[in-house]
Amino acid sequence: MKKLAVVTTHPIQYHVPWMIRLAEKQIMVKVFYTWEQSGSGNVYDAGFGRNIQWDIPLLEGYEYEFMDNTARWPGVHRFMGIVNPDLIDRIESWAPDGVLVIGWNYHSHLKAIRHFHGKVPVYFRGDSVLLHERWFWRKFLRRRFLTWVYKHVDYALYVGSNNKEYYLRYGLLSTQLLFSPQAVDIERFAEPVTLYEQQARQQRDALGIPADHLTVLFAGKLTQVKNPDFVLDLAEACEGLPISFIIVGDGQLKRGLRRRATGKGNIHFMHFQNQRIMPAIYRMGDIFIMPSLSETWGMAINEAMACGKAVIASDKVGCATDLVLEDKTGIVFRQGDLDKCVRFLRKACTDREGLAEMGRNATALIQFFSFSHIVDSLERVMEL
């Protein structure tokens, strides 16, 4: 039985399920968590502006170990926030046949990539894209550095089209790349559909949303990069139409957003909602919107599509190329193109069946972005 060591910062609801599935295969998995301070499960999230403790189990069904993190200011928002003096020794004592590192941009992760290169196969998983690069000199320096980083990687698992282009730009060959999609627990978001729809109706009624209104849902951190102000711009442009907008989440912009929305009956707010209730939250909306200024992927789009929802996404959302097919599963708009979104919503108001068809298409497409596909990709790469 082959052994795979996985190096990642902390338990994440988008990773743990495929780790459990991989552990059930003929591959022995051990996860080395490098952000020791996250071991309690209750960590501060700067984007939400609050401590977050997920309400689904993330430390069951697989082998793991939390590494001592001696960083002066521990955390995942800085390179020197993850410093694990004994990480390499602990991995070597377990004697893996391969090492999978998730993210290079931490001191210990980069050190592990460099150390194990040439000793055992080094696999890499990340979701970086080229969509957000601007300045020439910065591109030049970044290209030299990242080309050096990825010289230490044997195979990279790309999560989508934009991520694949990123790896090719920075020196990896197509023969070193395997598709390993970004995925969510599709089954958990899909069923039990009757219960989720009932909960969604109750939530909509509690907000006072008219039964005949089309509903557009935003769910995420209320920060500048997530661009929730665009949702208010859209709501103002749609005044007079039978459309309501729901903004779900917390963050530094919430007070200003609420103030701006004062007196506007078509805009509703909800606080941060945890994972167990999210399948119902997505069903409160007929359409999910992600207007981000920068988004390497956009996992909430996977979740919304698993709930059968059409999507509006900005062209800076990494997954839009793969998931948001024009007028099939939703639309993609260029930053600032409010008119396209308004036209789409006007049409949706009068063509509910067409909108429902987009939702069905979304459900069908998202099946190809599953945990089982991630497991298959890891099984294949360990056979190479």
C-alpha positions as a Markdown table, in Angstrom:
| # | Residue | x | y | z |
|---|---|---|---|---|
| 1 | Met | 0.0 | 0.0 | 0.0 |
| 2 | Lys | 1.4 | 3.4 | -1.0 |
| 3 | Lys | 1.7 | 6.2 | 1.5 |
| 4 | Leu | 0.9 | 9.9 | 0.7 |
| 5 | Ala | 1.8 | 12.7 | 3.1 |
| 6 | Val | -0.4 | 15.8 | 2.7 |
| 7 | Val | 1.0 | 19.1 | 3.9 |
| 8 | Thr | -1.6 | 21.8 | 4.4 |
| 9 | Thr | -2.3 | 24.6 | 6.9 |
| 10 | His | -5.6 | 23.6 | 8.6 |
| 11 | Pro | -8.7 | 21.5 | 8.2 |
| 12 | Ile | -10.9 | 22.9 | 5.4 |
| 13 | Gln | -14.4 | 21.7 | 4.5 |
| 14 | Tyr | -13.4 | 21.5 | 0.8 |
| 15 | His | -10.4 | 19.2 | 1.4 |
| 16 | Val | -11.3 | 16.9 | 4.2 |
| 17 | Pro | -13.9 | 14.9 | 2.3 |
| 18 | Trp | -11.6 | 13.9 | -0.5 |
| 19 | Met | -8.9 | 13.0 | 2.1 |
| 20 | Ile | -11.3 | 10.7 | 3.8 |
| 21 | Arg | -12.2 | 9.1 | 0.4 |
| 22 | Leu | -8.5 | 8.7 | -0.5 |
| 23 | Ala | -7.9 | 7.0 | 2.9 |
| 24 | Glu | -10.6 | 4.5 | 2.0 |
| 25 | Lys | -8.7 | 3.6 | -1.2 |
| 26 | Gln | -5.4 | 1.6 | -1.5 |
| 27 | Ile | -3.4 | 4.7 | -0.5 |
| 28 | Met | -2.5 | 5.4 | 3.1 |
| 29 | Val | -2.9 | 9.1 | 3.8 |
| 30 | Lys | -1.5 | 11.2 | 6.7 |
| 31 | Val | -2.2 | 14.9 | 6.8 |
| 32 | Phe | 0.4 | 17.2 | 8.4 |
| 33 | Tyr | -1.4 | 20.4 | 9.5 |
| 34 | Thr | 1.1 | 23.2 | 9.8 |
| 35 | Trp | -1.1 | 25.9 | 11.5 |
| 36 | Glu | -1.1 | 24.4 | 14.9 |
| 37 | Gln | -3.2 | 27.2 | 16.3 |
| 38 | Ser | -6.2 | 26.1 | 14.2 |
| 39 | Gly | -6.3 | 22.7 | 16.1 |
| 40 | Ser | -9.2 | 23.9 | 18.3 |
| 41 | Gly | -11.3 | 24.5 | 15.2 |
| 42 | Asn | -12.1 | 28.0 | 16.3 |
| 43 | Val | -10.1 | 30.5 | 14.3 |
| 44 | Tyr | -10.3 | 34.2 | 13.6 |
| 45 | Asp | -11.3 | 34.9 | 10.0 |
| 46 | Ala | -10.2 | 38.5 | 9.1 |
| 47 | Gly | -12.6 | 38.6 | 6.1 |
| 48 | Phe | -15.7 | 37.8 | 8.2 |
| 49 | Gly | -14.3 | 39.8 | 11.1 |
| 50 | Arg | -15.1 | 37.1 | 13.6 |
| 51 | Asn | -14.1 | 33.7 | 15.0 |
| 52 | Ile | -15.3 | 30.9 | 12.8 |
| 53 | Gln | -15.9 | 27.3 | 13.9 |
| 54 | Trp | -17.4 | 25.1 | 11.2 |
| 55 | Asp | -20.3 | 23.0 | 12.3 |
| 56 | Ile | -19.4 | 19.9 | 10.3 |
| 57 | Pro | -16.7 | 17.4 | 11.5 |
| 58 | Leu | -13.3 | 18.0 | 10.0 |
| 59 | Leu | -11.1 | 15.7 | 12.1 |
| 60 | Glu | -12.7 | 12.4 | 11.6 |
| 61 | Gly | -12.0 | 9.5 | 9.2 |
| 62 | Tyr | -8.4 | 10.0 | 8.4 |
| 63 | Glu | -4.9 | 10.2 | 10.0 |
| 64 | Tyr | -3.5 | 13.6 | 10.8 |
| 65 | Glu | -1.0 | 15.4 | 13.0 |
| 66 | Phe | -0.7 | 19.1 | 14.0 |
| 67 | Met | 2.8 | 20.4 | 13.7 |
| 68 | Asp | 4.3 | 22.8 | 16.2 |
| 69 | Asn | 4.1 | 26.3 | 14.7 |
| 70 | Thr | 6.7 | 28.6 | 16.2 |
| 71 | Ala | 6.0 | 31.6 | 14.0 |
| 72 | Arg | 6.2 | 34.9 | 16.0 |
| 73 | Trp | 2.9 | 35.9 | 14.5 |
| 74 | Pro | 1.2 | 32.7 | 13.4 |
| 75 | Gly | -1.4 | 32.7 | 10.7 |
| 76 | Val | -2.1 | 32.0 | 7.0 |
| 77 | His | -2.0 | 35.6 | 5.8 |
| 78 | Arg | 1.8 | 35.9 | 5.8 |
| 79 | Phe | 4.7 | 33.8 | 4.5 |
| 80 | Met | 6.4 | 33.6 | 8.0 |
| 81 | Gly | 3.1 | 32.8 | 9.7 |
| 82 | Ile | 3.8 | 29.1 | 9.2 |
| 83 | Val | 7.1 | 28.0 | 10.7 |
| 84 | Asn | 7.4 | 24.3 | 11.7 |
| 85 | Pro | 10.9 | 23.2 | 12.8 |
| 86 | Asp | 10.0 | 19.5 | 12.9 |
| 87 | Leu | 7.8 | 19.2 | 9.8 |
| 88 | Ile | 10.4 | 17.6 | 7.6 |
| 89 | Asp | 11.6 | 15.2 | 10.3 |
| 90 | Arg | 8.0 | 14.1 | 11.1 |
| 91 | Ile | 7.2 | 13.5 | 7.4 |
| 92 | Glu | 10.4 | 11.5 | 6.9 |
| 93 | Ser | 9.8 | 9.4 | 10.0 |
| 94 | Trp | 6.4 | 8.4 | 8.4 |
| 95 | Ala | 8.3 | 7.4 | 5.2 |
| 96 | Pro | 5.8 | 8.4 | 2.5 |
| 97 | Asp | 6.0 | 7.4 | -1.1 |
| 98 | Gly | 5.0 | 10.9 | -2.2 |
| 99 | Val | 4.3 | 14.3 | -0.7 |
| 100 | Leu | 1.4 | 16.5 | -1.7 |
| 101 | Val | 1.8 | 20.2 | -0.7 |
| 102 | Ile | -1.2 | 22.5 | -0.8 |
| 103 | Gly | 0.1 | 26.0 | -1.3 |
| 104 | Trp | 3.8 | 27.0 | -1.5 |
| 105 | Asn | 3.4 | 30.5 | 0.0 |
| 106 | Tyr | 4.4 | 29.6 | 3.6 |
| 107 | His | 7.9 | 29.2 | 5.0 |
| 108 | Ser | 7.5 | 25.5 | 5.9 |
| 109 | His | 5.6 | 24.5 | 2.8 |
| 110 | Leu | 8.2 | 25.9 | 0.4 |
| 111 | Lys | 11.0 | 24.3 | 2.6 |
| 112 | Ala | 9.2 | 21.0 | 2.3 |
| 113 | Ile | 8.8 | 21.2 | -1.5 |
| 114 | Arg | 12.5 | 22.0 | -1.8 |
| 115 | His | 13.6 | 19.3 | 0.6 |
| 116 | Phe | 11.7 | 16.4 | -0.8 |
| 117 | His | 12.3 | 17.2 | -4.5 |
| 118 | Gly | 14.5 | 14.4 | -5.9 |
| 119 | Lys | 13.9 | 12.2 | -2.8 |
| 120 | Val | 10.2 | 11.3 | -3.4 |
| 121 | Pro | 7.7 | 12.6 | -5.9 |
| 122 | Val | 6.5 | 16.1 | -4.9 |
| 123 | Tyr | 2.9 | 16.8 | -5.9 |
| 124 | Phe | 1.4 | 20.3 | -5.7 |
| 125 | Arg | -2.1 | 21.6 | -5.4 |
| 126 | Gly | -3.2 | 25.3 | -5.5 |
| 127 | Asp | -5.7 | 27.4 | -7.3 |
| 128 | Ser | -3.7 | 30.5 | -8.5 |
| 129 | Val | -4.6 | 32.1 | -11.8 |
| 130 | Leu | -3.3 | 34.8 | -14.1 |
| 131 | Leu | -6.4 | 37.0 | -14.1 |
| 132 | His | -5.2 | 39.5 | -11.6 |
| 133 | Glu | -1.7 | 40.4 | -12.7 |
| 134 | Arg | -1.2 | 44.0 | -13.7 |
| 135 | Trp | 2.3 | 45.6 | -13.6 |
| 136 | Phe | 4.9 | 44.4 | -16.1 |
| 137 | Trp | 7.8 | 44.6 | -13.6 |
| 138 | Arg | 5.9 | 42.7 | -11.0 |
| 139 | Lys | 5.0 | 40.0 | -13.6 |
| 140 | Phe | 8.6 | 39.7 | -14.6 |
| 141 | Leu | 9.9 | 39.2 | -11.0 |
| 142 | Arg | 7.0 | 36.9 | -10.2 |
| 143 | Arg | 7.7 | 34.8 | -13.3 |
| 144 | Arg | 11.3 | 34.3 | -12.4 |
| 145 | Phe | 10.5 | 33.4 | -8.8 |
| 146 | Leu | 7.6 | 31.1 | -9.5 |
| 147 | Thr | 9.5 | 29.3 | -12.3 |
| 148 | Trp | 12.2 | 28.6 | -9.7 |
| 149 | Val | 9.5 | 27.3 | -7.2 |
| 150 | Tyr | 7.8 | 25.0 | -9.6 |
| 151 | Lys | 11.1 | 23.5 | -10.7 |
| 152 | His | 10.9 | 21.6 | -7.4 |
| 153 | Val | 7.5 | 20.1 | -8.3 |
| 154 | Asp | 7.1 | 16.8 | -10.1 |
| 155 | Tyr | 3.4 | 17.0 | -10.8 |
| 156 | Ala | 0.8 | 19.8 | -10.3 |
| 157 | Leu | -2.9 | 19.1 | -9.9 |
| 158 | Tyr | -4.8 | 21.8 | -11.7 |
| 159 | Val | -8.3 | 22.7 | -10.6 |
| 160 | Gly | -9.6 | 24.4 | -13.7 |
| 161 | Ser | -8.7 | 26.0 | -17.0 |
| 162 | Asn | -7.3 | 29.3 | -15.6 |
| 163 | Asn | -5.2 | 27.4 | -13.1 |
| 164 | Lys | -3.8 | 25.2 | -15.9 |
| 165 | Glu | -2.7 | 28.3 | -17.8 |
| 166 | Tyr | -1.0 | 29.6 | -14.7 |
| 167 | Tyr | 1.1 | 26.4 | -14.3 |
| 168 | Leu | 2.1 | 26.4 | -18.0 |
| 169 | Arg | 3.1 | 30.1 | -17.7 |
| 170 | Tyr | 5.5 | 29.3 | -14.8 |
| 171 | Gly | 7.4 | 26.5 | -16.4 |
| 172 | Leu | 5.5 | 23.3 | -15.8 |
| 173 | Leu | 5.0 | 21.0 | -18.8 |
| 174 | Ser | 1.6 | 19.7 | -19.9 |
| 175 | Thr | 2.9 | 16.2 | -19.1 |
| 176 | Gln | 3.3 | 17.3 | -15.5 |
| 177 | Leu | -0.3 | 18.4 | -15.1 |
| 178 | Leu | -3.4 | 16.4 | -14.1 |
| 179 | Phe | -6.9 | 17.7 | -13.8 |
| 180 | Ser | -8.1 | 17.6 | -10.2 |
| 181 | Pro | -11.1 | 19.8 | -9.9 |
| 182 | Gln | -12.1 | 22.2 | -7.2 |
| 183 | Ala | -15.1 | 20.4 | -5.6 |
| 184 | Val | -17.7 | 20.6 | -2.8 |
| 185 | Asp | -19.7 | 17.9 | -1.2 |
| 186 | Ile | -22.4 | 17.8 | -3.9 |
| 187 | Glu | -24.5 | 15.2 | -2.2 |
| 188 | Arg | -24.7 | 17.3 | 1.0 |
| 189 | Phe | -25.9 | 20.3 | -0.9 |
| 190 | Ala | -28.4 | 18.4 | -3.0 |
| 191 | Glu | -30.2 | 16.4 | -0.4 |
| 192 | Pro | -32.6 | 16.3 | 1.4 |
| 193 | Val | -34.1 | 18.8 | -1.1 |
| 194 | Thr | -37.6 | 18.9 | 0.4 |
| 195 | Leu | -36.2 | 19.9 | 3.8 |
| 196 | Tyr | -33.9 | 22.5 | 2.3 |
| 197 | Glu | -36.6 | 24.1 | 0.2 |
| 198 | Gln | -38.9 | 24.3 | 3.2 |
| 199 | Gln | -36.2 | 26.0 | 5.3 |
| 200 | Ala | -35.5 | 28.4 | 2.4 |
| 201 | Arg | -39.2 | 29.4 | 2.2 |
| 202 | Gln | -39.3 | 30.0 | 5.9 |
| 203 | Gln | -36.3 | 32.2 | 5.7 |
| 204 | Arg | -37.7 | 34.2 | 2.7 |
| 205 | Asp | -41.0 | 34.7 | 4.6 |
| 206 | Ala | -39.1 | 35.8 | 7.7 |
| 207 | Leu | -37.4 | 38.5 | 5.6 |
| 208 | Gly | -40.7 | 39.6 | 4.1 |
| 209 | Ile | -39.8 | 38.8 | 0.5 |
| 210 | Pro | -42.9 | 38.7 | -1.8 |
| 211 | Ala | -43.7 | 35.2 | -3.1 |
| 212 | Asp | -43.6 | 36.3 | -6.7 |
| 213 | His | -40.3 | 38.0 | -6.5 |
| 214 | Leu | -37.2 | 36.7 | -8.3 |
| 215 | Thr | -34.4 | 36.6 | -5.7 |
| 216 | Val | -30.7 | 37.2 | -6.2 |
| 217 | Leu | -28.4 | 35.9 | -3.5 |
| 218 | Phe | -24.9 | 37.0 | -2.5 |
| 219 | Ala | -23.2 | 35.0 | 0.2 |
| 220 | Gly | -19.6 | 35.7 | 1.4 |
| 221 | Lys | -17.3 | 38.0 | 3.2 |
| 222 | Leu | -18.3 | 41.6 | 3.1 |
| 223 | Thr | -14.9 | 42.9 | 2.0 |
| 224 | Gln | -13.7 | 45.2 | -0.8 |
| 225 | Val | -12.4 | 42.3 | -2.9 |
| 226 | Lys | -15.8 | 40.5 | -2.8 |
| 227 | Asn | -17.4 | 43.7 | -4.2 |
| 228 | Pro | -20.8 | 43.6 | -2.4 |
| 229 | Asp | -21.4 | 47.2 | -3.4 |
| 230 | Phe | -22.0 | 45.9 | -6.9 |
| 231 | Val | -25.0 | 44.0 | -5.5 |
| 232 | Leu | -26.5 | 47.3 | -4.2 |
| 233 | Asp | -25.8 | 49.0 | -7.5 |
| 234 | Leu | -27.7 | 46.2 | -9.2 |
| 235 | Ala | -30.5 | 46.4 | -6.7 |
| 236 | Glu | -30.9 | 50.2 | -7.3 |
| 237 | Ala | -30.8 | 49.6 | -11.1 |
| 238 | Cys | -33.6 | 47.0 | -10.7 |
| 239 | Glu | -35.9 | 49.1 | -8.6 |
| 240 | Gly | -39.5 | 48.7 | -9.8 |
| 241 | Leu | -38.9 | 45.1 | -11.0 |
| 242 | Pro | -40.2 | 42.1 | -9.0 |
| 243 | Ile | -36.7 | 41.3 | -7.8 |
| 244 | Ser | -35.3 | 41.1 | -4.2 |
| 245 | Phe | -31.7 | 40.9 | -3.2 |
| 246 | Ile | -30.3 | 39.0 | -0.2 |
| 247 | Ile | -26.8 | 39.7 | 1.1 |
| 248 | Val | -25.6 | 37.0 | 3.5 |
| 249 | Gly | -22.4 | 37.4 | 5.5 |
| 250 | Asp | -20.3 | 39.7 | 7.7 |
| 251 | Gly | -17.3 | 41.8 | 7.3 |
| 252 | Gln | -15.8 | 45.3 | 7.5 |
| 253 | Leu | -18.2 | 46.7 | 4.8 |
| 254 | Lys | -21.4 | 45.6 | 6.4 |
| 255 | Arg | -22.2 | 48.8 | 8.3 |
| 256 | Gly | -21.7 | 50.9 | 5.3 |
| 257 | Leu | -23.8 | 48.6 | 3.1 |
| 258 | Arg | -26.7 | 48.6 | 5.6 |
| 259 | Arg | -26.5 | 52.4 | 5.7 |
| 260 | Arg | -26.6 | 52.7 | 1.9 |
| 261 | Ala | -29.5 | 50.2 | 1.8 |
| 262 | Thr | -31.7 | 52.1 | 4.3 |
| 263 | Gly | -35.2 | 52.6 | 3.0 |
| 264 | Lys | -34.7 | 50.2 | 0.1 |
| 265 | Gly | -37.3 | 47.4 | 0.4 |
| 266 | Asn | -35.7 | 45.2 | -2.2 |
| 267 | Ile | -32.5 | 44.6 | -0.2 |
| 268 | His | -32.2 | 42.2 | 2.7 |
| 269 | Phe | -29.3 | 41.2 | 5.0 |
| 270 | Met | -28.5 | 38.1 | 6.9 |
| 271 | His | -25.5 | 37.4 | 9.2 |
| 272 | Phe | -22.8 | 34.7 | 8.5 |
| 273 | Gln | -24.4 | 31.3 | 8.2 |
| 274 | Asn | -22.6 | 28.1 | 9.0 |
| 275 | Gln | -22.1 | 25.1 | 6.7 |
| 276 | Arg | -25.1 | 22.9 | 7.8 |
| 277 | Ile | -27.7 | 25.6 | 6.9 |
| 278 | Met | -26.0 | 26.7 | 3.6 |
| 279 | Pro | -27.9 | 24.3 | 1.4 |
| 280 | Ala | -31.1 | 26.1 | 2.5 |
| 281 | Ile | -29.5 | 29.5 | 2.2 |
| 282 | Tyr | -28.6 | 29.0 | -1.5 |
| 283 | Arg | -32.2 | 27.9 | -2.2 |
| 284 | Met | -33.4 | 31.3 | -0.9 |
| 285 | Gly | -32.1 | 32.7 | -4.2 |
| 286 | Asp | -33.2 | 32.0 | -7.7 |
| 287 | Ile | -29.8 | 33.3 | -8.9 |
| 288 | Phe | -26.5 | 33.4 | -7.2 |
| 289 | Ile | -24.2 | 36.3 | -7.8 |
| 290 | Met | -20.4 | 36.6 | -7.3 |
| 291 | Pro | -19.2 | 40.1 | -8.4 |
| 292 | Ser | -15.6 | 39.7 | -6.9 |
| 293 | Leu | -12.8 | 42.0 | -8.1 |
| 294 | Ser | -10.4 | 39.1 | -7.6 |
| 295 | Glu | -11.2 | 35.4 | -7.0 |
| 296 | Thr | -8.9 | 32.5 | -7.7 |
| 297 | Trp | -11.8 | 30.1 | -7.9 |
| 298 | Gly | -15.0 | 30.8 | -6.1 |
| 299 | Met | -16.2 | 27.8 | -4.2 |
| 300 | Ala | -19.6 | 29.3 | -3.4 |
| 301 | Ile | -20.4 | 29.0 | -7.1 |
| 302 | Asn | -19.9 | 25.2 | -6.9 |
| 303 | Glu | -22.2 | 25.1 | -3.9 |
| 304 | Ala | -24.9 | 27.2 | -5.5 |
| 305 | Met | -24.8 | 25.1 | -8.7 |
| 306 | Ala | -25.1 | 21.9 | -6.6 |
| 307 | Cys | -28.3 | 23.5 | -5.3 |
| 308 | Gly | -29.5 | 24.0 | -8.8 |
| 309 | Lys | -29.0 | 27.7 | -9.2 |
| 310 | Ala | -28.0 | 29.8 | -12.2 |
| 311 | Val | -25.0 | 32.1 | -11.6 |
| 312 | Ile | -24.0 | 35.7 | -12.4 |
| 313 | Ala | -20.2 | 36.0 | -12.0 |
| 314 | Ser | -17.6 | 38.7 | -12.8 |
| 315 | Asp | -14.9 | 38.0 | -15.3 |
| 316 | Lys | -12.4 | 38.1 | -12.4 |
| 317 | Val | -13.8 | 34.9 | -10.8 |
| 318 | Gly | -11.4 | 32.1 | -11.6 |
| 319 | Cys | -14.0 | 29.3 | -12.0 |
| 320 | Ala | -16.3 | 31.3 | -14.4 |
| 321 | Thr | -14.5 | 29.9 | -17.5 |
| 322 | Asp | -15.3 | 26.4 | -16.4 |
| 323 | Leu | -18.6 | 26.7 | -14.7 |
| 324 | Val | -20.5 | 29.7 | -15.8 |
| 325 | Leu | -21.5 | 28.9 | -19.4 |
| 326 | Glu | -23.1 | 31.9 | -21.2 |
| 327 | Asp | -26.9 | 31.6 | -21.1 |
| 328 | Lys | -26.5 | 27.9 | -20.2 |
| 329 | Thr | -25.7 | 28.0 | -16.5 |
| 330 | Gly | -25.7 | 31.8 | -16.1 |
| 331 | Ile | -23.7 | 34.8 | -17.4 |
| 332 | Val | -20.2 | 36.3 | -16.9 |
| 333 | Phe | -20.0 | 40.1 | -16.9 |
| 334 | Arg | -17.0 | 42.4 | -17.3 |
| 335 | Gln | -16.2 | 44.4 | -14.2 |
| 336 | Gly | -18.5 | 47.4 | -14.1 |
| 337 | Asp | -20.9 | 46.1 | -16.8 |
| 338 | Leu | -24.1 | 46.7 | -14.8 |
| 339 | Asp | -26.3 | 46.8 | -17.9 |
| 340 | Lys | -25.6 | 43.2 | -18.9 |
| 341 | Cys | -26.7 | 42.0 | -15.4 |
| 342 | Val | -29.8 | 44.1 | -15.5 |
| 343 | Arg | -30.8 | 42.8 | -18.9 |
| 344 | Phe | -30.3 | 39.2 | -17.7 |
| 345 | Leu | -32.5 | 39.8 | -14.7 |
| 346 | Arg | -35.2 | 41.5 | -16.7 |
| 347 | Lys | -35.3 | 38.5 | -19.0 |
| 348 | Ala | -35.3 | 36.1 | -16.0 |
| 349 | Cys | -38.4 | 37.8 | -14.6 |
| 350 | Thr | -40.4 | 36.9 | -17.6 |
| 351 | Asp | -38.8 | 33.6 | -18.5 |
| 352 | Arg | -38.8 | 31.6 | -15.3 |
| 353 | Glu | -38.7 | 28.3 | -17.2 |
| 354 | Gly | -35.5 | 29.4 | -19.0 |
| 355 | Leu | -34.0 | 30.3 | -15.6 |
| 356 | Ala | -35.0 | 26.9 | -14.2 |
| 357 | Glu | -33.4 | 25.2 | -17.2 |
| 358 | Met | -30.1 | 27.0 | -16.4 |
| 359 | Gly | -30.4 | 25.7 | -12.9 |
| 360 | Arg | -30.8 | 22.2 | -14.2 |
| 361 | Asn | -27.8 | 22.7 | -16.4 |
| 362 | Ala | -25.8 | 23.9 | -13.5 |
| 363 | Thr | -26.7 | 20.8 | -11.5 |
| 364 | Ala | -25.6 | 18.5 | -14.4 |
| 365 | Leu | -22.3 | 20.4 | -15.0 |
| 366 | Ile | -21.2 | 20.5 | -11.3 |
| 367 | Gln | -21.2 | 16.7 | -11.2 |
| 368 | Phe | -17.9 | 16.7 | -13.1 |
| 369 | Phe | -16.3 | 18.8 | -10.3 |
| 370 | Ser | -16.5 | 16.1 | -7.5 |
| 371 | Phe | -14.4 | 14.7 | -4.7 |
| 372 | Ser | -14.3 | 11.3 | -6.6 |
| 373 | His | -12.5 | 13.1 | -9.5 |
| 374 | Ile | -9.9 | 14.5 | -7.1 |
| 375 | Val | -9.3 | 11.0 | -5.6 |
| 376 | Asp | -9.0 | 9.5 | -9.1 |
| 377 | Ser | -6.4 | 12.1 | -10.1 |
| 378 | Leu | -4.3 | 11.4 | -7.0 |
| 379 | Glu | -4.5 | 7.6 | -7.6 |
| 380 | Arg | -3.3 | 8.2 | -11.2 |
| 381 | Val | -0.5 | 10.5 | -10.3 |
| 382 | Met | 0.9 | 8.1 | -7.7 |
| 383 | Glu | 1.0 | 5.4 | -10.4 |
| 384 | Leu | 3.2 | 7.5 | -12.7 |
